[in-house]
Amino acid sequence: MTAAAADRAPGHRATAVLSADEARRIALRAQGLLGAPDRRAGVRGVLRHLGAVQLDTISVLARSHELVPYARLGAVGRPAVEAAYWGAGTSFEYWSHAACVLPIEEWPLFAFRRRRYRDRGHLWGHQVAPETYRHVLDQLRAEGPLTSTELGGAKKTAQWWDWSDTKIAVERALAFGDVVCTERRSWKRVYALAEQAVPAALFGQEPEDETCVRTLVAQAGAALGVATRADLLDYHRLRAEELDPVLADCGLVPVEVAGWGPDGAPAPAWADPAALASAPRGRHRTTLLSPFDSLVWDRARTERIFGMTHRLEAYTPKHKRVHGYFAMPLLAGGRLVGRVDPAREGRTLVARQISLTDAPGPRGTGARHVEALAAALREAAAWVGCEAVRVEALHDERLRPPLEKLLTA
């Protein structure tokens, strides 16, 4: 079955045909990057709307979970970002698109995944003695929330993958739902008994698998605006056999999007009905995006919507990198117009490598992209407490004079 046929298979009858440009604007508005942001709801509002914010250990400009609300709200205080995620009982960490911070209201919705892990009986090939598992739960019950180090040690040796039996046990308990992480300290997970940390009204809910998945698909559809079946599968990393039974009655509307199919043909997709109710309008956000931002974390979708092939090169050997260690897409005017690989040296934000999609010209889009680039760099520098910006490698040195003039204006 072709991808297009698979998308159309579960009762797909298009009610509307969208242009690729309309779909792009719908996606931007759904992701909170077109139109006025809801500043009153703040970081928690961003999290609730997106449904998942991916976590990652890499910290260059800032950690990815900080960059996501920054991209939508602007220079929100970094302590406020952390406070909104951790320790307030409003979110928890679990496996969604990847390791993600999720609104606490979604705890019942991941019951299907917790049951699947429990039925499997082990975690990523790790086995652990039942008495070790019980001891971890007893210790958390007696002492309250603890890190794996406080529980008795995270690793047997210095190797990151060589987990101790205690670490295996508590991560297994996290996957099963006996334990929950609602806080991080110095980037370490803090584990607590789920029955103590999850609000009682939520902890007691155990929806059936189809109810969980149906609700998560509707939430993903609202966060994406318009999406193919593959996009919906990817958002919370669902399985086809989980998605297909609920797709026709999850509340999303079947549509077609011109240019999304092979050779520019229309492709079947699913849209949030609220996204179709009014044309997306408003101010476009100009910002640097984390490579793990939900606007771009799905590489195939990013290429389909924005025409940018983007890959994280942090784990690529240095001599093989094209755009840099942590190249961040530059969003401006509702399009991805370049990449910046940032670093920090004291109070200086360093752009190790910059590439824009168009060369500068007297009236071309390249000149406008330079202005957007300078604005994004200045705002990012101020946000992380830097007083200057230094540009190193440029894909086109003709950009340097206008860029440096704008950076020092």
Secondary structure as UniProt FT lines:
FT   HELIX           3..8
FT   TURN            9..11
FT   STRAND          17..18
FT   HELIX           20..30
FT   TURN            31..32
FT   TURN            39..41
FT   HELIX           42..50
FT   STRAND          53..54
FT   HELIX           64..73
FT   HELIX           78..85
FT   STRAND          91..95
FT   STRAND          99..103
FT   HELIX           104..106
FT   HELIX           108..110
FT   HELIX           111..120
FT   TURN            124..125
FT   HELIX           130..143
FT   HELIX           148..151
FT   TURN            160..161
FT   HELIX           165..176
FT   STRAND          179..185
FT   TURN            186..187
FT   STRAND          188..193
FT   HELIX           194..197
FT   HELIX           200..203
FT   HELIX           209..224
FT   STRAND          226..227
FT   HELIX           229..235
FT   TURN            236..237
FT   HELIX           240..247
FT   TURN            248..249
FT   STRAND          253..257
FT   TURN            258..259
FT   HELIX           262..264
FT   STRAND          267..271
FT   HELIX           273..276
FT   STRAND          287..288
FT   TURN            291..292
FT   TURN            294..296
FT   HELIX           299..306
FT   TURN            314..315
FT   HELIX           318..320
FT   TURN            325..326
FT   STRAND          328..332
FT   TURN            333..334
FT   STRAND          335..345
FT   TURN            346..347
FT   STRAND          348..356
FT   HELIX           365..383
FT   TURN            384..385
FT   STRAND          388..394
FT   HELIX           397..399
FT   HELIX           400..407
//
